[in-house]
Structures are given as structure tokens and as C-alpha cells.
């Protein structure tokens, strides 16, 4: 997709290009708020990005040059890509008064050739040393998201000799050389990378990161906050549901059973609950905690059964 929303052919490896902040990204700021992290972490992320973009050249002169790379690492469904998009919007918004709009590029590593001798290396070098600079010269700030970077910079020490190890080595070498060149020649470029499997990423890539943020599956506290937020969102349309959102005791009990879930499933829990009965489909204000517990069972029956077994033992005791 082009920056104005019209369909265009993008360079190989580029999934999308947007101008931030912009009216077409009215949901981008909510991406930032949607992901729940410990207090202070989001501010730390934004500060890291803005510090790099504002002062990379001066820091380089002092021998402290940042690479311009943050890595989000953790299981699927924990909000890495959503937060990365939110971070891009927040940084672009904060820098807009002094630096103008920013370019936001999303890279799809899976769109690049793999397992074809020499093609991976050429495609990666073309993307990093030609395509990204072409975009970077248009605006003072360019933010690049590499989703699932483990497909982009494979750990060379673990490369299988059954699948073109030489090409894998060359492709990873190309990633490292290309990112080093961008960091040196284009101080206004900042990379955010996400990974589901940090152990699959080359060690040299990780060593270049200015910050690695681990994402974990939800604790009971985080699960409770996500459930409460979702119920409050529903209550904005159906005020009768506010009483559920304010029942901290029952939400707390439910959150204990949901510890270890990913944020994506937790967010969808009320939707699953609403769809279980024809009555709540027609009138969502009739949603009850029984509906929510039934949704827990549907989404994770084994865990729910174990919980009820433990609960029964406690009652019998």
C-alpha cells in the first residue's frame, strides 16, 4: 500500500509504507495503549528511540554511537508487533514539531528469497543499502519495523548443513553489513525488530541491539488488567456491564486461572463469551461471569478442568 492509500507495487521485501503521524493512522496511537507493560517500560522505549534519532551523530563522535535498533522478543500473541507500531507512531508524533513527518516502513523478511544460492544475499543488500536509503532521503526520520527478524538474520552457528548453509551465512552477513551501513550513513533511520524465537537470531545481530525487551505471557495481575479493560470497553456501549468490570474479586479469581495466557487470547475472551448464547448475541448487556467462565473453558478446556479439579479438592477439604 502506498502512503496515500492507493495500491502500488512496493519494492521487494517491503510490506507497507506510511507517513506518520497522519489521519490514516487514527488507530495507531491506540496500539500504544493497548499493550500492557510494567510501569515505565513504554517511556524507556520511546526515550531510547528519540535519543538515538536526535543525537546519534554527536554520540558517535564521543565513541558512544548507538546502532539504532530495538528488539522485541517473546512468544506469539504477546503484543510485540502492535507495540512496535504504536512506538513508531509515538516517536513520529513527538518528533513532528521539529523534524516534520516520519516515514514508517514494515519489512516482510518472508518476501525475500531464501534457499536460492546467492539470491538472499543480493536481495537483503539491495533492500538495506538501496531501498531503505531511497526512502530515508525523503524525510528526516525513517522508522523500520522488521517483523519476525529470525527469518532475516539466522543464527549462523546453528545453520543446518542440509539447507545451503553457505547462503544462510552470506544472507546473515548481508543483514549485518547492511544495517551497519545504514547506521553509519543514515542517522535518521531507526529499526524495531520483533522475534518469536530469539534463540534463532544470530548472536552478532543481538549484540548490535541498543535494547532488547523481553515479552512474557500474562501474569495474573496483567490478565486481570486486560479483562477489566475489555469489560470497560464493552461497558462504553452497554453500561450494564460496568458492574462486571468493577467486580475486582471475581476478575481476580478468573485472572488466576488465566495466568500464562497470551494477550491476544485474553483480549478476545469477552467476545467468545458474548457469542456463546443467543441472548447475549442479541443483547450484550446480559453478559455474566458464567458466560466468561464458559469462554475460558472453550478457549482452554484442559486448563479449566484442572482448575475446577483443584477447586473441588479445596471445597471437599
Beta strands, then each sheet from edge to edge (+ up, - down):
strand 1: 14-20
strand 2: 69-74
strand 3: 102-108
strand 4: 141-147
strand 5: 189-195
strand 6: 211-215
sheet 1: 1+ 3- 4- 5- 2- 6-
end
